[in-house]
Amino acid sequence: MKTKSGGILLSTIISLATAVASASPTVTTSFAVEGSQTQHRYLQSFEAPPTSMAVPTDIDNTTSSQSASRHTELSTVYSGTVESTHGVTFTLQNTLADASLILTGLGLNVETSPTTMSGAGIIAGAEGQCRVKLYTRSSQDWTLALDTSEVVCRGPEVETLVPDALFLKYFEDNWGGARRLKDHQNQGRQRRMQMGSGEEEMPGYPLVIDPGSSLEVYVVVFPVEGDTSGIQPILLSSTGTSDGALYTSDSMLSLYEGSSIVNGYLFDAVANGGSDTDIPSETKPTIFNGAIYYDKLSNSLSLSDYFKNLKYSLQPGSATLGYLGCDAELGTGYLDSIGSYGVMFDLISLVPQDSSDDENVAPMSKYAEIYGMDVYIRNEVNTSIEIYVRSNGGTEYMSYYEQTGQTNIAENWDLIAKGVIEGRGPDVGTPIPPEAWFKNVVLKPGDYIGFYVTVLDDPNLRYRKSDLAEGAIFSEDGNLGIGVGRSWGQYPLAGDGSDTYFANREFSGSFRYHAHEGICQSAAPSVAITSLAPVSSPDGMCVNSNTLKSTFQDGTGSYGALFDVVGKVAEIDWNAANQADVVVYARKGSWFGFQNDRDAWSHVLVNTTIFKPADFPNRDVTGPYISPEHKMTSGIIPESAFEPLTIKEGETWALYVLTSISDLRYTMGTSIGQVFASSPEIDILEGAGAADYPAFGSGSPEHGGIEYTFYAPRVFNGKLRYDYIAKCPTQAPSLSLAPTPARLLTTSVTYMFYVQYGPEIPTSAVPSDMESAVRGVLNGLMMDKTNDLNELVVNDGFFISSVSAGVVPPAKLGYLCVPTPPNLCTPVSVEVDGSHLPSAPTEQVAYYLYRQANTLPSLIDVNGYKIVYIGKKAVETNNEITLSGVPGREMGVSEQEFFAQALQDFLNSQVAADPSDEDGLQIISVSVDGQVIDTASTVARGQRRLESSNTINVKVKGQYRPPPEIDFGAIVEDSINADPERMANELKSPRPEIDGNDQTALTTNSDYFQEADVVGSKEIKEEIPTVIVLEDTTNQMKGTLNMMAGVVGVLIAILAAAFILRPHRRAAIFGSKSNEGTYLHTQDVDQESYLLDEKRAYRQPYHGDIFRENSG
């Protein structure tokens, strides 16, 4: 470890998070059960702007583009000629089963005829100010929902916009309360509107449409007193087809035909300038001319919060929402290994979602508002920059990772910053100037928001490659996390599926944000704890205590762990027996190269015995799951058994932690020496796992033993406790926030069914029935130890975070369901969100979920339902691909990963006729399952090296939505055999990322394939032999058959033994203690290796400091 500042005193309690196992092997997993993160959430975006929170007095409603861009639009036509002097009516229906909609804008078709008294100088169709009234009703009398005289009527066949700002103003003037939306899980809860005091109840807000409900709308326009334009506004509509017929709809809202009103008002006749004796005349059916602008509401958001968000979105500067809080910054550092034009990634709120039903809770108190960014421009040049956030076309932001429309920036992304920045050079950030920042972005608890940062002129944006999975969080501060993303080598993006991206990439830069008062104290670089009372020290300095946790995810383990601490001591996870001897060695400098040298470890910090806690769970009773709380306290080394160790600023110390049982737990790492966990004082670096006990002498060659085995890279599982010297606080420390929540990814899949049912079952009940049924079936499959989902639960903390169902328009499916009369048939989609640790890639989780599709209909048991699955399915095939002209060895780990990614990209380019088609065949993963080297055809090429052939067994996984049914194995085989030259070129010459100074991408991975040719591919089919049994009455024939069966059995056993005893097969199956053994995901830490850097020069091996790749 290495200190960052001051000094560290390791006078600590080492807490060994030990997990005691039963006789049978088990896997210890920690996973979250609340605070799940979803990829798609309602979020109001906010226009950028200064200080005042007041709505501008001059409301610009001459164009709909700005207002409409914030909301979802459902429009009709503007060509009608039916005059409606006293208003128009129509009906809206919310087709969602689980969310309310709110009307927040209106477009009208208005004839602006001159009045009788205005004279002949007024031209029909001229613009003029007019008054608009909007009434609604769901079951009882009409309610006035809007009354405004600030509308500019623009004439026929163009939109007269009643903008969201006028809806906001009317709400503030006439309602101003805080109505919490109904919890649709509890239909007994009453909807209500509360005034500001929360004491007086009022009727429901008249512009909210509850799930599955309808709302009648009545719109009237009038001239405005004192308006000098002299116009008489008249609403126009079109002739309809059938009274109450559906005219148009989208995925959330349907609009039905209504009526045109003349001669009298339907409601409020006197107030509207008419008489109670007037008898209104209705013309039916007519089609409303105009547009409805609306939003989908979050069930946890009050109306006052919604309108406060809307109010903020209308501001023209950079003002925040006005909540008390504190400013914070989250950065990733300014290390880079590559660069290009743009990078996409997710910014995630790590704040747990509040499930409380307390209506006095202020949800916005846990929001975070992004108001600025720094990027990394290593060259001191001026460059144009644009920053976008991913949108679904309305006010709802979403993850960048959604493939459909990802590169169509104009339609699916919102611009939040644009301008020219001045690059500040190496190792520092370049800020986005305030005048270039258009919109602040607000994250609610659990939100994922995709960011796209791109430069326009030259590829000057710097970032770095990552060994983490795309989507994994690599930088966080307790409030926000930044995920691994992808980069793009061009500007602008074509958006037609031809753009090439590079993954996995980490954004280099920082976010500046305002943390609302509910979370502002947690905006810290590390997990906050309850601080101890300060101890006085000279010169105003105090001794402070802190802890730094790495992880308790485990996944593998053995006797010991070696790791470096950069300026910063220890909790461990173990899994067997009731007691264990523990020894902790320390040395100044890195452990690398000294793991077998006892003399190099000058300090023994711990030599004691620890015992299994009395309250540790019994797996035979409670099952395999061990909570993080138990793991983190399962083997505490007391302070009295720990020899203090002082670490000075900037020093690196190595710790070697051993136990007498082979259950010291650690986790697979990514790179030796990479920082895995960090606090303001110390860093924990990735190290190695030790496979032998005791350490050093007993296993060394000098003592007649064998060289010890170490596995790397590995991440020590535990927590370091330490004291450090810092300035005394001005007041006594207080209890700080809860620890940082577990890092979770969310994977979403959509199942689609045709459901046939009897006429006695209401159609509205089908989605909720299917929602409950699918959740129940999946929960059952997760408990089945033979199912893939159970593997995700045990190894990756997987759980179902949400399930929602809805009716699918038949047009989206492309074919109809024809039920057996008198039954009905409804297409239903069920969206399932699963949360899990980053150890499981989202592609793998989606594949496992889609594998359940074929069995779901038979497992769903709803009385009266016949169910057919019509959605996406998972497909899988095993193929062998033969390469010639390769070196006479198997591919290494990085080469296997490169080959798998290249093959996946190649197959997707071959089988995807339309990359934007969500239902088409998609290759989601390729893995290498085995290799066979054939040296019989080895030839010398230029006497540089020997080349052989390699037959590679691969498992290819994909997904698609029938019809038609496909032969997936044949498609993979034919795709490769149809164009082997192209695949070979992909392996030899991968498209590099553009670097500002040199070309570096993927050269180390592609060297193996420099002379490779693709010989061909063949599907590996599991053939079931046909056995013909002839009836025979003689014992002699039976004996002959028995003897033949025995001979066949012996031959199979001999062949199997020969297969397993082949050296590379034996090593792959059982591992090896020799230096020649192969360990997947393992670096050889006992042999020096020289790596070829970007300048094609050999560099020295790793000896404790992290190599920083410097591409230019």
C-alpha positions, 0 to 999 in steps of 0.5 A, a space after each residue: 500500500 502507498 500513502 497519499 498524504 500525511 502518514 498511516 498508523 496500522 494499529 488496527 483490528 484486522 477483521 477477517 470476513 470468514 464464511 464457514 462452509 459445510 462438508 459440501 462445497 458452497 459459494 458465498 454470495 452477497 446481494 442486495 434485496 432493495 434499491 434495485 436500479 432500473 434502466 428506464 425511469 421518468 426524469 425531467 430534463 432542465 434547461 440551463 439558466 441563472 438565478 430567478 425561479 419565476 416563470 418569465 412574464 412573456 411566454 413564447 408560444 409562437 412555436 411548439 418545438 421547445 414545449 413539445 420537445 419536453 413531452 410526449 405528443 399525440 397528434 391528429 390533423 389540422 385540415 378540418 372545416 367543421 366550425 365549433 363556435 362553442 367548443 369541441 369534445 373528445 375522449 382520452 384513455 390511458 392504456 397503461 396498467 401501472 402509471 398515470 399520465 398528465 396533460 401538460 400542453 395542447 395544440 389547437 386548429 383555430 379559425 381567426 375570422 374577423 368580428 362584425 365590429 372589427 371592420 373590413 380591414 381584418 383578414 381571415 386567418 390573422 394572428 391574435 390573442 385569444 382565451 382558452 378554457 379546458 374542462 375535463 370529467 371522468 365520471 361526474 360533472 365537468 371541472 375547469 382544468 385551465 383558463 388562460 388569456 395568454 394564447 396566440 391564435 394563429 389561424 387555420 391549418 397551423 398549430 395554436 399552442 397552449 404551452 406547458 408554461 401556461 399549464 404550470 402557471 394555472 396550477 400554481 395560481 389555483 392548485 399549488 398543493 402536493 398530491 401524491 399519486 396513487 399506489 397502484 399496488 394498493 387499489 384501496 388507497 384513495 387519490 387526493 389533492 392536498 393543499 400546501 399545509 397537507 390538512 385540507 383535501 380537495 378533488 383530484 387534479 383534473 388533468 391526471 388520467 389514472 391507469 386504465 381510465 378515460 377522461 372526457 375533454 371539452 375545449 372552448 376558445 374566446 376573444 380577449 377583451 381589449 385585444 386590438 386584432 379584432 378576431 373571432 376565434 373558432 375551433 375547427 374539427 373534422 368529420 368523423 366516422 363513428 361516434 366514440 370510435 378510436 381515431 389514433 393512439 400510441 403506446 400509452 394514450 388513445 384518442 377517440 372521436 367526439 363532437 362539435 358544439 354550437 349555439 350554447 355551452 355544455 358547462 358554465 354557460 353564464 361564466 362563458 358569456 352565454 345564457 342558461 336558456 341556450 341549448 347547445 347543439 352537438 354534431 357527432 362524430 367529429 375528430 379533434 384537430 390538434 395535439 395532446 402533450 403529456 407525460 408519464 408520471 412516477 408513482 412516487 412523485 407528488 404533483 408539486 414536485 412534478 410542476 417544480 421540475 417543469 418550472 425549472 426546465 423553463 428557466 433560461 440559465 443554470 439555476 438549480 432547483 433551490 433545495 438545500 444541500 452541498 456541491 460535490 465533484 466525482 472524478 475518474 482521474 486523468 490517466 489515458 491510454 487512447 483517444 478519439 472523437 467521442 465516448 458513451 457511458 452511464 452516470 448512475 445514482 447509487 442512492 437507494 430508492 425510498 420505498 416508504 409510504 410516508 407522504 411527508 417524505 420529500 423525494 427530491 431531498 435525495 436528488 443530485 443535479 449535474 451542473 458542470 463537467 470537465 473532460 480530458 484534452 491532452 493537447 493544448 488546442 481549441 476544440 469544439 465539443 458537444 455533450 448529450 444525454 440519452 432520451 426516449 424522445 420525451 422527458 424520460 432519460 435512459 441508459 446509453 446501452 439501449 442499442 436501438 437508436 443509439 447512434 441516431 443522435 438527433 432523435 434519441 439524445 438531448 443536447 446539454 452542452 455545446 461550445 469551444 473549449 481550450 485544452 489545458 494539456 496533460 494530467 488536468 481536466 478541461 472544464 466546460 465553460 458556463 456559457 456552453 452548458 445549456 441544461 442541468 440534469 437531475 438524477 433521482 435515486 436509482 436512475 441510469 442516464 447515458 452521456 455522450 461526450 464528443 469533440 468535432 474537429 480532431 480526435 482530441 478527446 482522451 480516455 482509457 481502455 478498461 478490463 471491466 465489463 461494459 456497464 460496470 461501475 469503475 468510479 463512485 463517491 457514494 452518491 453517483 457512479 460512472 460506468 464503463 462505456 464505449 468510444 466512437 472513432 468519428 464525428 458525426 455518427 451516421 446513425 444507420 448501423 455502420 458506425 464502429 464502436 470500441 469497448 470497453 472504455 473508461 471516461 476520463 473527466 469529472 462531474 460537478 453536481 449539487 447534492 440535495 440535503 438528504 444525500 449531501 453528507 455522503 458525497 465522499 471519496 470512500 464509505 463514511 463511518 461513525 468517527 471517533 472522538 478526536 485525540 489532541 495532538 500538537 499544532 492543531 493535528 488530530 489522530 483519526 480512524 478510518 476503514 477501507 473495504 475492498 470487496 466481499 464478493 469472493 468467487 475463489 480462494 485458497 490459503 493466502 493473499 498478497 497485495 499492495 497498499 498504497 499509502 493506506 488494513 484488513 478484513 478477510 473472508 474465509 470458508 471452512 472449519 471452526 478456527 484458523 491460524 492467521 499470519 500477516 507479513 509485511 514488507 516495504 515495497 511491492 510483493 511482486 518478485 518476493 512472494 517466495 523470499 522469507 527474508 524480504 518480509 521484515 515485519 510480522 504484524 499478526 500471528 494468532 488464532 481466530 474462531 468462528 463466531 457463535 452467530 455465524 449462519 449454519 448453511 445446512 439450515 439457512 442455505 448457501 447465502 451469507 449476508 455481507 454483515 456476517 461476512 464482514 464480522 466473521 473473523 475479527 483479529 483483535 487490536 491486541 494481536 496486531 503489531 502497529 505499523 507506520 506508513 509514511 506519505 508516498 510509501 508502498 507496503 505489501 501485506 501477505 495474509 495467510 490462514 491455516 485453512 484453504 478458505 481465505 477468500 479473494 476475487 478474480 482481478 483484472 490487472 496486477 497493480 491496478 487500484 481496486 479500492 481507494 480512500 483519501 489516505 490509502 489505496 488497495 491494489 490488486 495482487 495474487 492468491 497463494 495456493 500453499 501453506 505455510 509460507 516460504 521455506 517448507 515449500 521451497 526447492 531448497 527444502 526438497 519441496 516444489 515452488 509455491 503456486 500463486 494465482 494472479 491477478 486476485 483481489 483481497 477480500 477484506 477491510 483495513 482499519 487504520 489511524 491517520 494524522 489530519 487537522 482537527 475538526 472545528 466541532 465534534 464529528 457526528 454520525 455520517 451516512 450509511 455505507 455505499 450500496 452494492 454496485 448492481 447492474 440491471 438487465 431488462 428482457 421482454 417476454 411476449 405472449 398470445 393469451 386466449 381466454 373466455 368472454 367472462 374475463 375482462 381484458 383489463 385483467 389479463 396484463 396484471 394476471 400475466 405479470 403476477 404469473 411470470 414473476 411467480 414462475 421466474 422466482 420458482 426457477 431461480 430456486 431450481 438448482 438445475 436452472 441457469 437462473 439459480 446459478 446467477 442467484 448463487 454466483 452473482 446475487 441476481 434477483 427480479 427487481 421489477 415486472 410490468 405487463 401491458 397489451 401489445 398493439 397487433 401491428 407491432 407483432 406483424 400477425 394476428 391471433 385468431 381465437 376459438 369463438 367465443 373466446 378472446 385473444 390478447 397479445 401481452 408483453 411482460 418486461 422483466 428487470 433483473 438486478 445483479 452484480 457486475 460479475 455477470 455481464 448483461 448479455 449473459 443474464 439476458 440469454 439465461 432469461 430468454 432461455 426460459 421462454 419456451 417453458 414459460 407457457 407450460 409453467 404459467 397456471 392461470 385458470 381459463 388461460 391458454 398461452 402461446 409464447 411469441 417473443 424472443 428466444 435464446 439459441 445456442 450452438 457449438 462449432 469448431 473453427 480451424 485456423 491455419 498459419 498460427 503459432 504452434 501453441 494455444 491462444 492465451 487468455 487475451 487472445 481468446 477474448 480477442 478472437 471471441 469478440 472478433 467472431 461475434 462482430 463478424 457473425 453479427 455483420 453476416 446474419 443481421 440484415 437490419 442492425 436496427 431490427 430488435 427482433 432479428 437474429 443477434 449474436 450476444 456472446 462467443 466463448 472459447 471452450 477448447 483448442 487442439 493444436 495440429 503441428 503435423 503440417 508445420 512449415 517454416 515461413 521465412 525462418 521466422 517462426 513455426 506455424 500450425 493449425 488450431 481447431 477452436 471449439 466455440 460456443 455461440 449464443 444468440 437471440 431472435 424472435 420467430 417466425 421463422 424457426 431457424 437452424 442456428 448451428 447451420 447459420 453460424 457454420 454457413 456464415 463462416 464458410 461463406 466468407 472465410 477471407 473476410 473473417 481472416 482479415 478481421 483477425 489480422 487487421 482489426 479497425 484501430 481507434 484513432 489516436 491523436 499521435 499514433 496507432 496502437 489499438 489491439 496490436 498485441 492481440 492480433 499478433 497471434 493471427 498475423 499469418 492466420 487463414 480460416 480453413 472452415 467451420 463445422 457445427 458440432 452436433 450431439 448425435 444419438 446413435 440408433 440402436 436396432 434390437 432384434 428379438 432372439 429366442 436363443 441365449 447364445 445371441 443374448 450372450 453375444 450382444 452382452 459381450 459386444 456391449 462390454 467391448 464397446 464400454 472398454 473402448 470408450 473408457 480407454 479413449 476417454 482416459 487418453 483424452 483426459 491424459 493429454 497434457 493440455 487437457 489435464 492442465 485445463 481440467 485439473 490445473 497444474 503446479 508446474 510453471 507450464 500449467 495453464 490458468 485461465 485469467 491468471 498472470 504468471 507472477 514467477 516469470 519475468 515477461 517483457 511486453 511490447 508497448 505501443 512504440 514496439 519497444 520492449 519494456 521491463 516487467 512489473 515490479 510494484 508500480 503500475 505501468 501507464 500506457 501512454 499512447 502518444 
